[in-house]
Structures are given as structure tokens and as C-alpha cells.
Amino acid sequence: KKYGWEHQKYQKFRRIHPFSAASLSGVLGGQTVLFAKSTIELLKASAQGDQQLTKVGTYGIAGAMVFFIFGQIHWLARALQHFDAMYCVPVFQGFFISVSIVGGGVYFHEFEVMSKRELIGFGCGVGCTLIG
């Protein structure tokens, strides 16, 4: 017996699948930005004389970047293949922007040097960007 999009058992998942695929793609995309920045920083350090290309971690970070790039593309393509682009693209962008900002800020300790006033302004700016 085959199940499909119109099957009764699928109906309870019908609303969360578009959100899940688009948001997963956005989260993976945010991680792509984080690992790309890390990869570039390692290459920059190597170019300045602090050799990073002999360390296993460098290749792990570069490999993670490639993994997240393909994961982002795969899940975004699946979302656009099966669901409405007018819904999927904004969900993807919202998650992509949010995860990129928060992930970078935490990982690179960017929030630690901000004053309370700067954090409030930053939060307002991110909120305005996400609201549109």
C-alpha cells in the first residue's frame, strides 16, 4: 500500500514539512557561513606564517564547511521542489540570517566586547532585518 501527499496519515505533517525543510536548510546555511569564516581565518594564519595546513583540525573544519554547503543546497532544493517558494524562501532566509548572526557572535566572541547599549541596538537591527 502506497502513501502519498494526499493520504490521511500525512495530513498531520502537511503543515510542518515545508517549515522543517526550509528551516533546516537555513540552519545548515548559517553553519556554512561559520565554517567558511573559520576556514578563511586558518588559511590567513597560514599565509602569515603560522602554518595551519599541517593540522588535522584544519581539514576537519574545511570538510565540515563542504558538508554544510551541500546539506544547505540539498534541503533548500527539496523544499522548493515540493512546497511553495513564497513560503520556503522567507523561512530559509530568516533561519539563515539568525543562525549566521548568533553562531558567529558566539563562536568568535563578538558579543563579549559589546556594551549593553550596543547589544540592544544590535538586537533591534536584527529584529528589523528579520521582520522585513
Backbone as a ProteinNet text record, in pm:
[ID]
protein_1_A
[PRIMARY]
KKYGWEHQKYQKFRRIHPFSAASLSGVLGGQTVLFAKSTIELLKASAQGDQQLTKVGTYGIAGAMVFFIFGQIHWLARALQHFDAMYCVPVFQGFFISVSIVGGGVYFHEFEVMSKRELIGFGCGVGCTLIG
[TERTIARY]
85.3	0	89.6	61.2	141	77.7	165.7	122.1	173.4	103.4	145.4	101.7	117	87.6	-57.5	-146.9	-289.3	-341.5	-258.7	-302.8	-339.7	-436.9	-487.9	-379.7	-290.8	-186	-84.4	-74.9	21	-35.1	-163.2	-227.2	-176.5	-144.4	-96	44.7	118.5	253.2	256.8	146.3	140	188.3	160.8	198.6	342.1	395.6	529.9	640.9	611.9	716.8	775.6	694.8	755.5	844.6	797.9	874.5	1003.2	991.8	1107.9	1217.2	1180.5	1280.2	1346.9	1267.5	1322.8	1407.5	1360.8	1436.8	1565.1	1560.2	1682.2	1786.2	1742.5	1833.4	1895.2	1815.8	1867.3	1967.1	1940.2	2033.2	2164.9	2156.1	2278.1	2353.9	2281	2344.7	2416.7	2357.2	2422.3	2551.8	2550.5	2672.3	2777.4	2731.3	2823.6	2902.6	2833.7	2899.9	3003.7	2968.1	3059	3184.2	3166.7	3282	3362.5	3297.8	3372.1	3461.3	3408.1	3487.3	3604.6	3579.9	3686.2	3793.6	3751.1	3845.8	3932.3	3870.5	3944.8	4043.3	4002	4092.1	4212.6	4190.6	4302.2	4396.2	4340.2	4423.8	4500.8	4434.9	4500.9	4617.4	4595.8	4703.4	4819.8	4788.3	4893.4	4972.5	4903.4	4970	5059.7	5028.1	5107.3	5219.8	5237.1	5348.6	5313.2	5193	5150.1	5084.1	5164.7	5120.6	5005.6	4891.2	4773.4	4742.2	4803.3	4771.5	4831.5	4911.2	4967.2	4883.3	4777.4	4694.8	4566.8	4527.8	4409.4	4282.6	4276.7	4158.2	4123.7	4225.7	4202.7	4120.1	4155.7	4084.1	3946	3933.2	3801.2	3707.1	3758.2	3677.1	3641.2	3736.9	3709.2	3610.5	3624.1	3530.4	3389.9	3381	3250.5	3185.9	3266.8	3214.1	3151.6	3222.1	3170.4	3042.5	3041.9	2923.4	2802.7	2822	2710.8	2665.8	2758.8	2720	2625.8	2666	2581.7	2451.6	2455.5	2332	2234.7	2286.4	2201	2135.7	2215.6	2163	2061.3	2091.9	2001.3	1864.3	1863.2	1735.2	1657.8	1727.6	1657.3	1595.6	1669.5	1615.9	1495	1502.5	1387.3	1266.8	1290.2	1179.7	1116	1197.8	1144.3	1082.1	1128.6	1073.2	931	906.6	778.7	683.1	733.7	648.9	660.5	573.5	563.9	686.1	748.4	867.7	835.6	714.6	677.2	674.6	666.5	673.7	815.7	875.8	1005	1120.5	1125	1239	1244.7	1135.1	1144	1180.5	1127.1	1163	1312.2	1360.8	1503.4	1587.3	1552.5	1630	1630.6	1515.6	1508.6	1601.3	1599.7	1687.3	1833	1859.2	1996.1	2058	1984.8	2034.2	2051.2	1951.1	1956.1	2071.3	2085.2	2190.3	2328.3	2339.6	2468.6	2510	2417.8	2447.9	2479.5	2392.2	2411	2532.8	2545.5	2659.4	2791.7	2802.4	2926.2	2955	2851.9	2869.8	2917.2	2862.5	2902.8	3040	3060	3184.8	3306.4	3290.5	3403.4	3404.5	3321.1	3317.2	3290.1	3212.4	3183.7	3088.9	3002.8	2907.6	2973.6	3086.3	3153.2	3208.7	3242.1	3302.6	3198.1	3072.8	2966.5	2915	2887.4	2824.8	2675.9	2609.9	2467.2	2389.2	2427.4	2361	2381.2	2502.7	2531.1	2454.9	2442.4	2366.5	2219.2	2164	2023.4	2004.8	2093.9	2087.4	2105.1	2196.8	2220.8	2096.3	2037	1915.3	1800.4	1787.8	1683.9	1710.6	1836.1	1871.6	1842.6	1876.8	1848.7	1697.8	1625.6	1480	1417.5	1463.5	1412.6	1444.4	1563.3	1600.7	1511	1482.8	1401.5	1253.6	1206.3	1066	1044.6	1145.6	1136.7	1111.9
-118.3	0	124.3	216.5	338.6	453.2	532.5	655.1	772.7	882.6	999.6	1127.6	1236.6	1369.7	1384.3	1314.6	1330.7	1227.4	1134.4	1028.8	1086.6	1026	1074.2	1076.6	979.2	974.1	1088.2	1143.1	1251.4	1386.9	1400.9	1530.5	1601.9	1526.8	1592.6	1650	1604.5	1654.7	1757.5	1776.4	1859.7	2003.1	2057.2	2196	2210	2107.1	2121.8	2085	2007	1969.1	2087.6	2178.7	2294.2	2375.5	2395.9	2470.5	2396	2264.9	2184.5	2185.5	2164	2158.5	2294.9	2401.2	2535.2	2580.8	2554.4	2597	2515.6	2385.6	2304	2356.2	2393.1	2449.2	2579.8	2662.6	2787.5	2765.6	2669.1	2637.6	2584.9	2495.1	2443	2553.8	2646.1	2760	2850.1	2871.1	2950.9	2885.2	2754.1	2681.6	2690.5	2694.6	2710.9	2840.8	2948	3077.1	3068.2	3004.8	2990.7	2911.6	2798.6	2716.5	2779.6	2855.2	2926.1	3033.2	3107.1	3209.1	3144.9	3032.6	2961.5	2913	2860	2812.1	2925.8	3037.7	3154.1	3204.2	3207.7	3251.8	3158.9	3029	2933.8	2952.7	2975.1	2998.7	3130.1	3229.8	3358.8	3345	3269.7	3246.9	3172.4	3075.5	3001	3092.4	3181.6	3274.5	3372.2	3398.6	3491.1	3420.3	3291.4	3219.7	3120.4	3126.7	3031.9	2913	2815.1	2704.7	2624.3	2627.9	2555	2433.8	2428.8	2322.7	2187.8	2184.6	2058.1	1998	2065.8	2021.2	1955.2	1846.4	1770	1853.7	1934.6	2016.4	2109.6	2158.5	2246.6	2175.7	2050.9	1974.6	1931.2	1912.1	1883.4	2001.4	2120.8	2242.2	2264.4	2246	2260.7	2153.8	2031.9	1924.6	1953.2	2007.5	2044.7	2153.5	2247.5	2353.4	2293.3	2200.6	2135.8	2057.7	1984.9	1910.2	2002.4	2113.7	2205.8	2275.9	2304	2364.1	2270.8	2145.1	2050.1	2020.9	2019.1	1999.4	2114.1	2235.2	2352.2	2346.6	2321	2316.4	2204.5	2087.7	1973.5	2003.7	2052.8	2074.4	2193.1	2293.3	2404	2356.6	2275.9	2222.1	2132.8	2051.3	1965.7	2049.8	2153.8	2240.3	2305.9	2357.2	2425.5	2327.6	2204.3	2102.3	2064.5	2058.6	2006.5	2113.2	2230.2	2328.4	2464.9	2555.6	2689.1	2774.6	2830	2913.3	3039.7	3091.4	3213.1	3189.8	3065.7	3031.4	2989.3	2904.3	2843.7	2943.3	3032.9	3124.8	3219.6	3281.5	3366.4	3288.4	3167.1	3085.6	3053.3	3012.5	2984.2	3106.5	3222.5	3344.1	3383.3	3370.9	3404.5	3318.8	3189.1	3099.4	3119.9	3139.4	3160.3	3282.2	3393.1	3516.3	3499.7	3443.2	3427.7	3339.7	3224.2	3130.5	3186.7	3255.4	3316.5	3419.9	3504.7	3612.2	3556.8	3473	3420.8	3327.8	3240	3148.2	3220.7	3319.4	3396.4	3477.3	3539.1	3620.3	3539.9	3420.4	3334.7	3273.5	3215.9	3144.5	3236.5	3354.5	3447.4	3549.6	3530.1	3613.5	3760.5	3784.9	3923	3992.8	3916.6	3977.4	4020.2	3959.4	3989.5	4131.5	4188.1	4322	4432	4394.9	4494.1	4542.7	4672.3	4727.4	4689.8	4715.3	4685.2	4764.2	4888.3	4973.8	4920.7	4877.2	4821	4690.9	4608.4	4483.5	4510.2	4611.7	4646.8	4696.9	4784	4833	4720.8	4632	4517.4	4429.4	4401.7	4321.5	4385.4	4517	4589.1	4579.8	4592.3	4583.1	4444.7	4342.7	4204.8	4184.4	4233.1	4220.5	4287.9	4407.5	4478.2	4401	4341.5	4263.7	4141.3	4074.1	3952.1	3981.8	4092.7	4128.8	4175.2	4242.4	4284.3	4429
0	0	0	-89.2	-100.8	-23.2	32.1	98.7	17.6	19.9	-55.7	12.3	-61.7	-9.5	35.5	-33.2	-3.3	95.6	138.2	228.5	364.7	428.5	556.1	664.7	665.4	768.2	752.4	632.7	609.8	652.2	663.3	685.3	810.5	916.3	1038.3	1021.6	920.2	893.9	781.4	714.9	595.1	619	735.1	763.9	815.5	878.4	935	836.5	734.4	639.4	562.7	510.2	443.2	537.9	659	758.1	793.6	814.3	853.6	747.6	622.4	515.2	495.6	493.8	472.2	591.4	712	829.9	845.4	815.2	820.9	722.1	604.1	505.3	556.6	620.4	675.9	788.4	874.5	983.7	926.8	829	766.3	694.6	632.6	566.5	665.4	781.5	885.1	932.1	942.2	979.1	868.5	744.6	632.2	646.6	681.1	699.3	810.9	920.5	1034.2	995.5	928	890.5	777.2	689	584.1	646.8	742.8	813.4	886.8	950.8	1021.4	925.1	811.1	710.5	658.7	629.5	580.1	685.6	811.6	918.5	929.6	914.3	919.1	800.3	682.8	564.6	576.6	632.1	652.7	751.8	858.9	956.4	891.4	804.8	734.6	641.9	573.4	481.8	556.5	683.3	764.1	840.4	813.9	874.1	982.9	1037.2	1140.4	1070.2	1032.8	947.3	1009.3	944.1	989.8	901.1	783.8	688.3	726.9	830.4	878.4	990.6	1028.9	1141.2	1090	1154.7	1115.1	1130.9	1234	1259.6	1145.2	1075.8	960.7	854.6	828.9	727	775.4	906	962.1	945.8	969.8	954.4	807.9	718.6	575.1	528.3	578.2	543.3	593.7	715.9	771.1	686.1	638.8	552.2	426.2	362.5	240.8	272.6	383.9	425	441.7	510.9	534.5	406.8	315.4	187.1	112	99.5	25.9	99.5	231.7	308.7	288.7	290.3	268.1	130.7	29.8	-107.5	-122.5	-65.7	-77.9	-17.6	107.2	174.3	117.1	69.5	4	-127.4	-201.8	-327.2	-300.8	-196.6	-161.5	-121.7	-44.6	-3.8	-125.2	-216.2	-334.6	-433.4	-433.1	-522	-480.5	-350.9	-302.1	-249	-215.7	-148.4	-214.9	-175.8	-235.2	-201.3	-303.6	-285	-205.3	-217.5	-144.6	6.3	47.8	189.2	227.5	147.3	181.7	183.9	87.5	79.2	199.9	241.7	361.7	489.2	503.4	620.1	616.6	499.5	482.1	518	463.6	487.8	635.4	699.7	841.8	926	901.4	976.6	938.2	810.5	763.3	830.6	830.6	891.5	1042.7	1108.4	1254.1	1298.8	1235.4	1275.6	1242	1129.4	1093.9	1197.3	1236.5	1331.2	1469.2	1521.2	1656	1661.2	1562.7	1560.2	1553.2	1465.2	1453.8	1577.9	1632.1	1752.2	1871.8	1887.4	1999.5	1974.8	1858.4	1829	1827.5	1771	1762.2	1875.7	1977.4	2098.2	2065.7	1962	1922.1	2018.7	2084.2	2176.4	2307.2	2340.1	2467.2	2471.6	2357.6	2355.8	2336.1	2321.1	2302.1	2436.7	2442.4	2562.6	2560.9	2672.7	2681.6	2575.9	2558.7	2459.7	2317.4	2287.4	2155.4	2132.1	2236	2223.3	2196.4	2262.5	2239.5	2096.5	2052.3	1914.4	1813.1	1843.5	1756.1	1747.9	1863.2	1866.3	1788.9	1801.3	1725.9	1575.8	1536.6	1396.5	1338.5	1415.3	1370.3	1362	1461	1459.8	1337.9	1306.3	1187.7	1059.4	1053.7	936.1	920.9	1029.7	1022.8	996.8	1049.9	1028	883.9	829.8	690.8	683.5
[MASK]
++++++++++++++++++++++++++++++++++++++++++++++++++++++++++++++++++++++++++++++++++++++++++++++++++++++++++++++++++++++++++++++++++++

